Amino acid sequence: MDETFHRALETAQVWVGEDGVVAVGEGESEGRPTIDVWVSSTEAADRFPPEIDGFEVRVRESGGEIRAGPESE
């Protein structure tokens, strides 16, 4: 990935931990990188910009909270 995309992704990372946002990561649509925002509910989808630095922001429903590691057992 190029530096512009990494900066855009880094910008979006601040959303992690906000109400309903469980993850932010790289995606792809039609061969172009996207910023995927995984949320526990898509009700708040309109609070995200449609793009950051020219990269599409896609809101994806996670189906719930994501847990990993021994403390999730």
C-alpha positions in Angstrom: 0.0 0.0 0.0 1.1 3.5 -0.6 1.8 6.1 2.1 -1.4 8.1 1.3 -3.5 5.0 2.1 -1.6 4.3 5.3 -2.2 7.8 6.5 -5.9 7.6 5.6 -6.2 4.2 7.5 -4.4 5.7 10.5 -6.8 8.6 10.5 -9.8 6.1 10.6 -8.2 4.1 13.4 -9.3 6.8 15.9 -12.9 5.4 15.5 -12.0 2.1 17.1 -13.5 2.1 20.6 -16.2 4.7 19.8 -19.7 3.5 20.4 -20.4 0.5 18.2 -17.0 0.5 16.3 -15.2 -2.8 16.8 -12.5 -2.6 14.1 -11.1 -0.6 11.3 -9.0 -2.2 8.6 -8.0 -2.5 4.9 -10.5 -3.8 2.4 -10.8 -3.8 -1.4 -13.5 -2.9 -3.9 -13.1 -3.2 -7.7 -9.3 -3.5 -7.3 -9.0 -0.4 -5.2 -8.1 -0.3 -1.5 -10.9 0.7 0.9 -11.1 1.6 4.6 -13.5 -0.9 6.2 -15.2 0.1 9.5 -16.7 -2.8 11.3 -19.6 -1.9 13.6 -21.8 -3.8 15.9 -24.8 -2.0 14.4 -25.1 -0.2 11.1 -27.5 2.3 12.6 -24.7 4.9 13.0 -23.3 4.4 9.5 -24.1 8.0 8.4 -21.6 9.4 11.0 -18.6 8.3 8.9 -17.4 10.2 5.8 -17.9 8.5 2.5 -14.1 8.7 1.9 -10.8 9.7 3.4 -8.1 11.2 1.2 -9.9 9.7 -1.9 -10.3 6.2 -0.4 -13.8 4.8 0.0 -15.0 4.2 3.6 -17.2 1.1 3.8 -19.3 0.4 6.9 -19.6 -3.3 7.6 -21.7 -5.0 10.2 -19.6 -7.3 12.5 -22.5 -9.2 14.1 -21.3 -8.2 17.5 -18.4 -7.4 19.7 -15.1 -9.0 18.6 -13.0 -10.6 21.4 -9.7 -12.3 21.2 -7.2 -13.7 23.7 -7.4 -15.6 27.0 -9.6 -13.1 28.8 -12.4 -13.7 26.3 -12.8 -17.4 27.4 
